[in-house]
Amino acid sequence: MSSLTEFCNWLADTSASHLFQEVLWIVPAAQSIHILAIAIAMSALLMIHLRSIGVLAQDQTRIEIADRFLPALWVALPVLLATGSILIVAEPARSLRNPAFYWKMGLLLLGIVITLAYARPLRRDPSWWDNLTGRRQFASGIAVTSLLIWVGIVFCGRWIAYVSPF
Amino acid sequence: MLEDTLTTLENLPLATAIREEGLWFPWIESIHVLALVLVVGFILIVDLRLIGVASKKRGVAQLTSNALPMTWGAFAVAVISGSLLFISNAASYWDNVLFQIKLVLILLAGVNMFAFHHLVAHDMSGWQTPDTTPTLAKAAGAVSMLLWIGVVVCGRWIGFV
């Protein structure tokens, strides 16, 4: 038996796992909070990156928009981690043996890195992305890529239910 | 008569395809989830400002003008994808209590929004800070938040009931 299988079996046998499976409202509640946290994260990211592309809020600077919406993302991510963990513990094999789950985690890592790649220079110098045409275009590229990644994360999340486990 | 309508809907070629062709439902459902998180996300941005918790330095009118077009766009996608999901199993969804409650909550959210825009929001351009935002506007924001959280919860529970 592979170590992953052993780990899933062990996790499924913990009292936490039994609790989450037996108290019927826990998993749907965790999923609902997970969805609401995604809503907060996605809308915050959209505001930041659509401003970056120049679609909205041109009357606000990049740093003003980032300062307003990045905190929402940093609140949403721990909530996603906590609720996601409940879902994993409740049914370990469902996610830990699913390719879609690992795609989701990979994209999540990428998404966070790209968001930081945009935010870090901005914090040091609020006009950094605007100073050169090349940088402005790169910021737009980051914005589009980031949005595609987060859309991918949402899709992968839903597809966990449909992709066959390995 | 209603049963006949629901059965007719279920028997549409499109509905049958969604129900029986393997990947249609997952794809449409994923689009529905994406659209709804955007709807709820943007509405939450405005509601949190109305109740004075977030975006406190931004006027409500400016915030709304940023968020509203995308909210409506996402809502349209949510309705279309939701309708496609619905027809694939019309009778069964129609009988589902959580689905019924979800529709009622969406309707109430619409009523709340209508009331807000037409009865409360005449002088929205003056609501530059939480202090200058009327109490009724805050109430509308709070009601909106509760209703949409309810929509998400009911939507998730449809699959469990």
Interface residues (C-beta under 8 A of the other chain):
Chain A: P28 A29 Q31 S32 I35 L36 I38 A39 I40 A41 M42 S43 A44 L46 M47 L50 L56 A57 D59 Q60 R68 A72 V151 V154 F155 G157 R158 W159 A161 Y162
Chain B: L23 P26 E29 S30 V33 L34 L36 V37 L38 V40 G41 F42 L44 I45 A54 S55 K57 R58 Q62 N66 A67 M70 I149 V152 V153 R156 W157 F160
